[in-house]
Amino acid sequence: MENGTQVGVYKVVKMLGAGGMARVYLAEDSRLGRKVALKVLPADSVQNPERVRRFEQEARAASALNHPNILTIYDIGDVDSTKFIATEFVEGETVRDVLLRPMPLLNALDIGIQVAAALSTAHAAGIVHRDIKPENLMMRPDGFVKVLDFGLAKLTQTSPDSIYSDRTVDVTMPGVVMGTLGYMSPEQLRGQPVDARTDVWSLGAVLYEMVTGKPPFTEPTPTDTMIAVLQRDPPAARRLRIDAPEELERILSKSLAKNADERYQTVKDLAIDLKRLKQRMEAEADQQRTGVGPVPVASHASPVTAPAKKKIAPAMIVFVVLAVLATIAIVGWVVKKKEPQSAASQRQSIPAQTPPAAPSIPSTPATESRPPGAGAGSGAQTGQVDLSKIVPNVNIPVPGDLGNLGPRKGERELAYSLLVQPTDGAAFHSTGSDPLKSGWKFSINVASSQSGHLYLIDQPENGSPAILYPTAKVNQGASLISGKPLRIGPYTLDANPGKEKLWIVWSSRPVFELQLATDLMKNPAVAQYAGKDSITPQIQSFLRKRQDSSSQAQAQPSGSEVKLISHIDPLVYAVNIEHR
């Protein structure tokens, strides 16, 4: 159809696209002066009764529905043997076009929620879409989604109790397969009777593709794809996208269950789970932006400081820190005072088998740690306190093994691997030897048969080291883990290229310098005033002793995993990462 062709009151402006059953044009409505999308049945299809019936079926199905996420039907007509449907014109692009770019998880969830809302309305009216796929979802620039093409819709006679009725009026003959391969449910693929749960499966397939960037079932031939849909499960989404939450993995798995009885029984239930997950992820994102909540995904990151709910006078902070340091000094002085005997008697007085716990700054409420006269009206000055200037170059006497000041004998073992998610490809495992790029994300997988205290430190080539694990936002600042497999992250590589070291520290007891730094940052009040300038020296003090490769663990690579073995405790190893 040429530009400028008049079809009734509609003047064709240009072709927008063509599908298997119709062509779509941008047209102008001369009566109302508005743009419309004109869907025209080709001349060779007008003689096909089945195609004409499906074409008219689409108009009847969509026009029976009133929902903002469903394309609005304006008109249906037949002018000079040209059958057409006039609908609202949606400026934007299909989800298929959107998928050419990496899609943020929140965007994928939002699209899924909108489509589910549209389908819920259709199902309540007894209409099953049967052809949900990225090409049939149009997204406006503002993110609003419209469901298109009810050409394969199936009408069901609904009962007051359920939309799943055995009394159906199907637009296709029994055993005829209608739909798009890869997005059809197993029962639809077999040509069996279908109900609204087939749309749940199709939406699950679209969700999977938006999350991972790949369709759940894509094989070299149509036959292989059909077999995969009927017999195999798709790869776990978290293998292809490391920042996908476990809850999203569960939602996708339930949506794509082979047995319809094991799927979400209504698309409304699917929408509820998607909304809950989206709200949780948005809350976590807000917490990260405000400095409260889970650790932000960032390379070269310093420990995140959380703003205290109440402003606490710097004098009180000084008092808390000095009180702790004074207590440790007194304990050390008392122990030293009691050592007129030999070294043997010293060892008897402080058994190495039962060392005291490493000191830490208590996370007590400010009202409990406030000294007399340090209240709001005490005249205490406000401002940032540099703890390194309060107690410069203090050598704290530590009795026995308190604080793990030196390595101990005893073998430690741990295995690690990196799970890397490029911005434009599938995730892969790495030992750290593969060059990484800005914007890529990575998680750290660790596992050990032992229990102990784990610390991960990021040391940029030209920057200050920072503890990535644990932090106040990750594992609540606790370094002790049971030795079970653990995934930490993901972290996003920033735009500053260079080389850095990812230090892995695996100890049977808390490491004094690292635990002190962690505890300082665990208390929001202390963290607010101390800042990283007071924490960095603690970390640097520890790393200076381990720069020599001879003091690091032995590495035994095995595929994409590396096993670390150390004959001294703690195990210390630096993973060298190149960031391009």
N, C-alpha and C positions, 0 to 999 in steps of 0.2 A: 504494500500500500504506500503510495507516494505521499511525501509531505504536502500538506494543504488539502488533502482529500477530505471531503465532507461526508460524515456518517451521521445522518440525522442532524441533530443540533450540535454535533461534536466535530471540530476541525482538527485533523491530525497535524501535530507539530513535528514529531520525530519518533522513530522506533526506539523503544527502551530495551527490548530483549525478546527472545523467542524460546519457547519450550517445546515439549513433545506434542502438546495438544493445541497450543494457541500462541499468538503473537501479541505483544503488549506495546502500546504506543502512548506517548504523551499527547494529550489533546486538550482543547479548550472548549468549555461549555459556553456556547454563545448566549444562552438564556441567563445564566447566573454569573458569567464572567470569571469562572474559576478553572483551575487546572484539574484535569482528571486523568486517571489511568484507564485507557481503553483496551480491554482484552477482546481480541477478535479471533473467531474460529476460522481457520484457513478454508478456502473454497473447496479443496479436495476432501475436507472433513465434514462439510455440510451434508454430504450424501451418505455419511456413515451414521445410522441411527444411534448406535451405542455412544459415539463421541458426542453427538448432539445432546443425548440424554445426560451424559456426565457433565457437559458444559452448563446445561440448565440446572443440573443438580447442585453445582458449585454455587450458583447465584442464589438458589433457594436456601441452601444450608447456611451460607454466610449472612444472608439478609435476615434470617430468623434469629440471629444472635446480636446482642447489644452489649458490647464490651470494648473499652478503649484500646485493648491490645489485639483486637480482631479488625481486619480491614473492613471498612464500611462500604457496602454496596449502594450505589446511587440509582442505578438504572439497568435494565436488561431490555434488549430490543433486537429487531430483525429488520434491516433496511436493505432492500434490493438484494435479498438472499445473503446479506452479510449479518451474521449473528454476532452480537457483541454484549459485553458486560462493562458498565461504567462504574469505576470505584474511585475512592479517594486516592489522590496522588501523594505518595510518601517519598519525600526527598531523603536520600541517605544511601545506604548500601546494604546488601544482604550479609547475613552472618558468614556466609562462605567467603565474601570479600574481606570481612573483618578478620577472619582466621588466617589471612595471609601475613598478619602481623602477630607477634606474641600478645596474648590476652591476659591482663591481670586477673587474679582469681576472683576479686570482688566483682569485676565486670561480668565474668562468666556466671557467677551466682545470681547477679541481678537479672541477666537475660533469662536464666532458667526460671527464676521466680515469676517474671512477667509472662513467659510462655505458659507456665503452669496455671497461672490465673486465667489466661484466655481459654485453655483447654478445659479447665474446671467448669467454666460457663457453658462451653459447647457440650460437655458430657452431661451436665444437668439438663440440657435441652434434648438429650438423646442423640447427639451427633458425635461420632468418632472420626477424627481427622484422617488417620491412617497414612499420612505422608509428611510427618514432621521431619524436617531435615534442614541444614543450614541455608539451602537455596530458598526455602519457603518462609524464612524469617527475615524481615526487613528492619533495619535499625536506623533510626533518625540520628542526626548529629548530636542531639541532646541526650541520646541513650535510650530513648523510648522505642519499644519493640512492637512490631505488628506481625501477626500470624497471617500468612497468605495461603491461597490455593486450597480450597476445600473440594477440589475436583474429584478426589477419591473418597470423599466423606461417606460414611455409612450411617444410615438412620436406624435407630433402635426404638422399639416401643417400650417406653420406660414404665416402671411400676412405682407406686408411691414410696416403696422401701429401698429400691436399688436401681441403678442404671444398668446393671448386669442382668439382662433378661434373655431367656432362651427364645423368646418370640421376637425375631428380628425381620426387618425388611431390608435385605442386602441389595446393593446396586450391582453386585457381580454374581456370577454363577458359582455354585459350590465347587471348590477345588481350583478356582482361578486365582493366581497370585497377582496381587496389585500392590504397588508400592515401589520404593527405591532400595535396591540391594545394599545392605550394610546398615540400613536404618529400620528395616522391617523386623518385627519381633519373630521369634521362632514359630509361633502359631500362625502368624500372618504368612511367613515364608512357606509353611506347609500347606497353605490354602485352607486352613481350618477356620471355623467361626471365630470371630474376634470381638472383643469388647473394649471398653475404655482403657484397660490395662495395656493394650498394645501401644497406645500413645505414651504411656508411662515409659515403656521400653525405648521407644524412639527418642523421647526427650532425654532419657538417660544416655543414649548413644551420642546425642548432640552435646550434652554436658561433658561427657568424657573427652570428646574431641576439642572442646573449648579449653578444657583444663590441660590436656596433654599435648595438644597440637596435632594429634593423629586420631583417625577414626578407630573405634575399638576393634573393628574387624576389617582388615584390608589385606587381601591375599592376591597372588599373581593373576588368578583367573576367577570368573564369577562362580564357578563350581566350588573352588577352594574357599571362597568367601562364604558361600552358603553352608558348607561343612563347618566352618569356623563358628558361624552364628549358632548352628544347631548343637555343636558338640564341645566347643572350647570356650574357656573364659579369656577375656582380654588381659593383657599384662596389667599388673597393679599400677594404678595411676601414680603412686608415690615413687615408683621406679623411673618414671619418665619426667616427673616434676617434683623436685625434692621439697618445695615449700607447700605441697598439698597436705592439708591436715588429715589426720586419721579419720575424723568424722566425715570428711568429704569422700574418702575411700569407701567408707561404709555405705554412704548414700548412693554412690555409683554402683557398688556391688548389688545392693538391693534393687535398684532400678533395672539392672540388666540381668536379673535372675532368669534362667531359662524357663522355669516353671512359673506361670502367671500367678499361681496361688502364693508364691514366695516373694513376689514383688510388692511394692506399694499398691494397696488395693484401690486407692483413689489418687488422682494427681494432686488433690488438695493436701493429702498427707505428705507427699513429696515436697510441696511448696512450703509446708510448715517447717520441715527439717532444714530446707535451704535458707529460710528466713532466720531461723535460730542460729545457724552457722554464720551467716552473713553478719548478724548483729554482734556475735561474739568476736568475729575477726575485726569488725569496725571498732569495737571497744578496745581491742588490743592495739590496733593502729593508733587510736587516740591516746592511749596510755604511753605508747612509744614517743609520740610527738610531744607530750607534756613531760616526759621523763619519768613516768610512773608506769610500771607494768613490765612485761617481758622484755628482755634485752633486744635492742634494735639490731637489725641485720646490717652490719657495717664492718668493713675491713679497716685496719688502722684505728680500731675503736678504743676509746678509753672507757673505763668502767662508767656506767650510766649513773648519774646522780639524780636522785628523786627529791623534788622540793619538799621541805618539811611543811606539815600542815600548820605548825606554829613556829613563829620566829623565836629562836633561842639565842640568848645573849652570848657573844663570843667568850665572855668571861666564864660562863658555865662550861663551855666546850673545853677551855683551857683547864678548868678544874678537873673535869672527868679524865682527860688524857693524863694530866700530871698525877692524879690520884692512882691511876692504874700503874704508871711507870714507877711511882714511889713505892707502891706495894711490892712490885717485883724486885726493886732494888733492896728493900728491907729484907725480903725473904732470902735474897742472895747474900746479904751482909750477915744475917743470922747463921746461915749455913757455913759461911766462911769463918765466922767466929767460933764455930764448934769443930774446928779441924786441927786440934793440936796433935792428934794421933797421926798414924801413917796413912798412906793412900788406901791400904786395905780397909781400915776402919771407915774411910769415906765411902767406899763402895758398899759397905754393909749398911751405912746409914741411909743411903739413897739407892735402893735396888733398881737396876736398869730394867728389870722385867715389868715394873709397874710405874712408869713415868707419869708425872702429873700432866694434865692437859695443857696445851699451849695457851698462853694468855690471850685474851681478846677484850676489846672494848665492849662492855655490856650494852645491850639494846634496850635499856630500861626507859620508861617514859621520862620526859624532861623534868616533870614535877618531882620525881623521886631522886634524880641526880643533881638537883639544884642546891648549891650550898646556902647556908643561912645568909640572908641579906642580899641574895642575887635575884630577887624577884623583878617584876617589871619596873618597879619604881626605884631600883637600886642605883640607877645612874650608870649602868654598864654600857659601854660604847658598843655600837653595832659596826659590822664590817667583816671582811674576810680574814680568817685566822690562818696563818701558815704554820702548821705544826712543826715543820722542819726548823723554823726560826725560834720556836718556843724551847725546844730541847735539841740544840744543834750538837752533832757529834757525841751523843751520849752513848757510852758503852754500858749496857745493862748487864749486870752480873746475873747469870742464869744457873741455878743449881742443877747438877746432873745433866740428863739428856733433855731437860725442859726446852721445848721450842725446836727440837730437831736441828741444832746448829750445824751438825756435821753428818756425813754419810755413815750409815751403819752397814754391817755385814748382813747378808741375807739376800737371796735371789728374788728378783721381781720380774714379772713378765706381763706383757700387754700387747695386743694386736690392734692396729689401726688401719683405716683406709679413708679416703676422701670421696664423697659423692658429689660430683660437679654437675651443675645445671647450666649449660650455655644459654645465651639469650635466643638462639635460633637453631637449636638442635636438641637431640635426645640427651638425657643425663647419662653420665658414665662414671665409673669408679677409677680412682687414681691413687698413686702412692705419694703424689706431690711433685713428681718429676715432670708432669705435663705442664707446659706454659698455660697460664690462665689469662683471661682478658677482663677488662673493665665491664661491669654490669653482670658478670657471671656470678652465680651463687654456688656456695659449697657448704656441705655439712661434714662433720667429723664423726666417723663411726669408731667406737672403741669397744674392746671386749677383753676380759681377763677371767681366769679361774680364781683369782684372788680378790679379796676385798681390800679397800684402802681409800686413800685420799687422792683425788684427781685434780690437777690444775692444768689449764691451757693458757698459754701466754702468746700474744701476738707481738713480735718485735720487728717493726719496719726498719729498713736500711738506714733511713735518715729521720728517725722519729723516736718517740718515747714508747717503751713497752706498755702493754695493757693486758690485764687479766680478762680473758674471754669466758673462762669457766673456773670456779663458780662466781656469780655476781649476786647482788641483792635481788635481781629480777630472774635469775636462772638458778633453779634448785634452791631458792631462798638463801643463797650464800653458803650452802653446806657443801663441803668438798667430799664428804664421805659417801661412797657408793658401794653397792654390794658385789660388784664384779660382773653383774649381768651386762649383756650387750647394751650399749647406749649410743644414741644419735644426738649430737649437739649441733645446733644451728637451725636454719641456714644463716649464713653471713653473705653479704653482697660486697663484691670487690669495688672499691671506689675508682675515681677517675685518675688517680695518681699512680702511674706505672713505677715499677722498681722491683727490688728483691726484698723479701722479708723471711723471717723465721717463725714457724709455729712451734713453740716449745711444748712438749708433753712431759708432765711431771707426775709420777705414779709412786706414791709413798705409803708405807704401812701406818705412818702417823702424820699428824698435821705438820706441814713445813712452816717453820716460824715466820720467816719474812713474808711468804705468800699469804699465810693465814692472817697475819697482822694487817696486810694491805686489804685483804678481803673483809675482815671485820671492821676496819675503819670505814669502808664504803657501805657496809651493811646497814649502819645506822644513818638514816637520812639526815638527821641533824648534824652529825659529824661530817658526813659527805658534803653537805651544803657549804660548810665553812672551810673544811680541809682542802678540798679540791685535789686534782690529780697530782699537783706539784708536791704534795706531801706523801703521796702513795708511790710515785715512780721510783724514788730512791730505794724503797724496800724491795721492789722487784729487781731493780738493777743490781742491788747488792747480791741477790741470789744468783742472777745470771752470770755475773762476772766470775763466779767460782766454777761455772760449768761451760765456759766458752771453749776450753780445750777438749778436742774430740775424744781424748783418752778417758775423760770423765763421763762420757756419754754412753748410753746403752748400745749394745750390738744389734744391728738391724739384719733381719733375715727376710728378704722379699719373697713373696709367693703369689704370683699373678698381680692382682690389684691390691693385695693386702700385704702389710709388713708386720712381722712379729718382732717385738723388741724384748731383749733379754739383758738384764743387768745383774751383776754379782754384788752390787752394793745397793743400799736402800737410802735415798729414793732413786728410782729409775728416772733418768733424764735423757731426753732426745729432742733434737731440733730438726724439724721438717723444713727444708729449704724450698720456698715457693717463689716462682718467677711470675710477676704480674705485669703483663704488657698492655 
